[in-house]
Amino acid sequence: MPVTISRTTKNAPPPVTPDTWLTVSDVGRVLQCHDSTVRRWIRESKLVAKKIGGGVRIRSSDLDAFINAENA
C-alpha cells in the first residue's frame, strides 16, 4: 500500500478546525501581519489568548470572533 506524504510550505498556516490552538506566528500568517502586532492585540485584550506550556496560544474560534468584531 503506497504512503502519501503531503507537503506544506514553511509559511502556510496550519489547517484550522473549531478547536485548533494557534501560535502567535500562525495568527500573524493568517492575518498577514507581524507577530508583534498580534502580541499587541493580546496585550490590549482585543484578542483572547492563553498561556500554554510556556507559549501563547490563540483558539481558532477566538480568532474568528476577533475577525468578525473588527469587520463589524
N, C-alpha and C positions, 0 to 999 in steps of 0.2 A: 504494500500500500504506500503510495507516494506521500511525502510530507510537504505541506505547503508552508512556506515561510513568507510572512508578509513583511514588507519593508516600509519603514516610516522615516521621514526625514527628521533631522535633529530639531528643526524649528516647528514641526507640526504639533499642535496641541493634542492631548490625548482624547480619545472618544469620550463624549460626555453622556452620562446617564443620570437619572434624577438623584442618585446617592453618591455620585463621584466627588471625591475631595481633590481639589486642585491646588497646586502650589502658586505662590505669587508670580513666578515666571510663567506658568501656564496661563494664568489670568491675563498677564501682560501680552502674551502672544495672541490670545483670543481677542482681546480688545485693541490690539496693536498699539500699545503704549509701553512706557518704560516701567520697570519694576518699582522704581521709587514713586511713581505716580500711584500705583496700586497700593503701596505701603502708606502713602499719604491719605488715600481714601479710607483705609482701615483705621489709621490714627484719628481721622476726623469722624469716625463712626458712620461713614457713608456706606461702607461695605463691611458686612459681617464676616468675621474670621475667627478661627480657633487656633490655639497653640497646641500642636500635637507632636509629641516626640521631639521637642526642641525646634520644630519648624512651624511656620504659619501655614494653615490650610484654609481654603475657602470652599464651602459646599456649592456644587453647581446650581442648586436651587436658589441659594443666596445670591449667586452671580446673576441669575435670571431676574430676580427681584430687583437687584441694583440697576440692571439694564432697563427694565420696564419703568422704574422710578425716574431714571434720567431722561427717558423719552416722553414722559407724561407732561 
